[in-house]
Amino acid sequence: MGFAGRAEEENVSLQFILTVTLNGLTLASLYFIVASGFSLIFGLMRTVNMAHGSLYMVGAYVGFAVYDPLYASDVWASHAWLIGIAAGILAAALVGLFMQVALLGWMQGQELRQALVTIGLSIIIADQLLALFGGNPFRFFTPELLFGPTELPVIGRYPIFRLFQVVLAVAVGIGLWLLLNKTKLGIVVRAGVDDRQMLAACGVNVPLVAATVFALGAGLAGLGGVIGATAQPMALGVDARFLLMSLVVVIVGGMGSIGGTALGALLIGLAEQWGQVLFPTYSVILTFVIMATVLAVWPQGLLGRKPT
Amino acid sequence: MIMMTSRQWLATAAGVVILLSLPLFLPNFWLVNIFGRAMVYGVVALSLTFLAHYGGFVSLAQTMVAGVAGYAVAMMAPTAIPLGPLAMPYFAAIPLALLAATVAGAIVGMIAVNTREIYLLMITLALAVGLSLFAQSNITWFRGYEGIRNIIGPEVMGLPFRTPLVFYYVALGVAVSMFLLVLYVVRTPFGLVLQAIRDSDRRAAAIGYYVGLHRIASFALAGFIAGWGGVLITFYNIGITPSSIGLWATVAVLIMAVIGGLGHPLGAFIGALIYTVMDTFASSIIGHDRFNTLIGLVFLAIVLLSPDGVWGLGKRLSTALGKRPQVNADRETSL
């Protein structure tokens, strides 16, 4: 009896450890999706997009505005979520495209000024979203295929949607890697990271590439918005949280590196979940201890390149 | 020594005299809620302008550092609701709060010491939002969302701090002292080295100056200045909450400094005044709910059209018209 009891106890604690770790992993997946867009934009254009959290909100709000009536209708209900995602990505990408083409493109190189412009935009976007959609929290219903819990070994019942987040993040990561390493656009983007002027001199339409990359990065924020608003209820103020997390993740991981972003997201996601378990009201501090430590030892971030 | 020509001293004196005599003309609302408020927030913006113009650091952690002072004075205030375990008289709590802000400024400086420009902007923003989130989740010391209330400030000459005249003159005294402190410091050997480092840190290091230490010291000094602002803002708001040091509060101070102009310490106060006037009267223009859109558009317009703010705009206008800078009638002074 005693032995059985102890074995069960160990099982419980192992289950607990794995559950918290898996929670951290799923959170890290969401952070990665959002922060990879931030990192992508920064990598090519050296633009710190302070409106990245606002683009996340644009994705969630517009996605929901499209999703909600569809979900209520009989015909479209089963596809509502996917259409919502598409709408969220598209809306965020369009806003991002506008930002780059209308405002940021012609002050290329003035990094601080660009950051200030995006701060101004983030204020306006957040306020306009509040005006258009109101401040009530909302949430996407998980699509039927991804609804409910599933049985995992040791951990037991776990929401399928959270596992889907991990799969999606891996897919985004692989997709970005393929895009950057195996396509013509990727070659151009990587060349642009190294030397924009030379790239332009080679006859590449750099502003067009920049606009494409900005739209892509913004679209990833929009995707994150819909996914995030499906996992947890969406409320105002998340723009600050996701801007903060994007900043911390890329600072820790290294600017402009997809692998670094993944590593940073993993560290921060796990630290946040474990921090909440171990010392509940001080967990935010842990995130910043990690950030300060990384900055002290690796000022470029864990996988960031040294500036040339 | 603060280096000014006699004409500039005269202008400064005239400006101070005008500000001193404002209570004769203006109703209390304008004294406290417009000029008083603009001056206490202007002090925080001043600390940002000091770092940005003389050190080359656009730090977004200044609101957070002011918040450290605000929270410190609130935790130690004898009138606080809920009363903290550290309660002590204001004459002890205020210097300790300023010390806390100075230390916090130095810590921010240490964390950010090897970074410049946008990296610095990102790191200081992360620190700022981080403290606000921490204050929100921590009940033991920061009292979570509720914050700490009833921080009414000490009595000055037997009068409550919140008496309009008392608040106005204390705010004016602090604002002018901090303004003159900045003008003084930038002419000291320390301030000159700081500007040399801003222009070329390698050369300054090659001459033999310890670049990192100068940078950290400038953050500590900016922390001290912001701390004064933080203490007075807490008295002005009769308390402190996490949102008063959050992302939007941080951005508000940045907006003030940029609108006014990062190129001169006076810009901070001009910007704070513009921001305050707009915040107060926006409701009669577009409805108070959409204040953020209005201020965002104004900020955007300034960044796009005149990156050196109203101060720079005024300077360029006056050069074009062949006149001396005349930016704001009641605060006319220049370096």
Interface residues (C-beta under 8 A of the other chain):
Chain A: R46 V48 M50 L103 E111 L112 R113 A115 L116 V117 I119 G120 L121 I123 I124 A126 D127 Q128 A131 A240 R241 L243 L244 L247 V248 I251 P280 T281 Y282 S283 V284 I285 T287 F288 M291 A292 L295 A296 P299
Chain B: V58 I111 A112 N114 T115 E117 I118 Y119 L121 M122 I123 L125 A126 L127 V129 G130 L133 F134 S137 N138 I139 T140 G246 L247 W248 V251 L254 V258 D289 R290 N292 T293 I295 G296 L297 F299 L300 V303 L304 P307
